[in-house]
Amino acid sequence: MCVDFLTCGMLSVVQFRSIEIRGLAPEKQPKGGRKMETDRKALVRLYKETPRPAGIYRIRNEAAQRSLVRSTPDLQGILNRQRFQLEHGSHPSKDLQRDWHELGPDAFVFETLDELKPKADSKVDPASELRVLLELWVEKLTAAGESFYRSF
């Protein structure tokens, strides 16, 4: 869960001033006298170009032994989104949302089951690999006696 700037993937002003922007040639590195706005633009561009890990995630209701298992091309982003939707009563799975309100957030665990590392060739679509991984995890969890929330 995002508690401060560092865990949310953002930088404080102090961290921002002292960071070396990886991936930029030395001559393109921001100089101490340049405006912070230019440095910020470079950091934003670098952030947007950074590939995100894809994978399989699960939201598990510990009390009812029920799970929502899905695949995503952006693990960190979807876990933040799912938690936000549940906290604000706007989750598409009405059963999951109802359980969240009845049992509270402490009854749920957000976890990454499997992760695909970003490939060097950013044009490769991980969708087919994610589909296969999702099927494997659903089979594995079903065999272990896990029940699932309906698809939304």
Helices and strands as residue ranges (DSSP letters): H 13-18, G 26-28, H 36-49, E 54-61, E 66-72, H 75-87, H 94-103, G 105-107, E 108-116, H 127-143, E 147-148
